[in-house]
Amino acid sequence: MRYRGISELVSASLLALIVVVIGGIIVAKMLSELNARINQISENLVEAEMSLSQAVDIAIAYIDGNGNLQLVVATGDFPVKLHGLYVNSTLASGCTVSLTTGETGALEGFDVPAYSLARITCSLGPGAVAADVRLIYEGGEVHAYAQRI
């Protein structure tokens, strides 16, 4: 009978140990998932803050004698990623961006540094007289009206 009491004590201890280990594994997994979610939310918050902090203003908008739309844009405190340009509600293609530093590239996906001026040029054709312009960037959009000069 003496061994029977020890046997029950050992089996109860083993059962408690198994429950504690399994519970610990479950808690560790839950904490790991929670930490991953918190990190993802933090990254999303930083991206949203950067996106909302982007600012672009169109300083000049005109159509030159060759029928090219010319825009001069200025950025604020944060770099700005350009996405597209609509002319008279139609997505313009083949637009180029030139920075004062000499860097040039296609408009779609172009990053304009903070506190910079950039010139955007789009060919509208020799018959273009006026254009309603909408520049889309990561933080929103800006509008302008351009006339031939």
Protein Blocks (a to p, Z undefined) as FASTA:
>chain_A
ZZmmmmmmmmmmmmmmmmmmmmmmmmmmmmmmmmmmmmmmmmmmmmmmmmmmpccddfbd
cddfkopacddddddfbccddfbdceehiacehiacddfkopacdfehpacdehiacddd
ddebjklmbdcdddddfklccddddddZZ
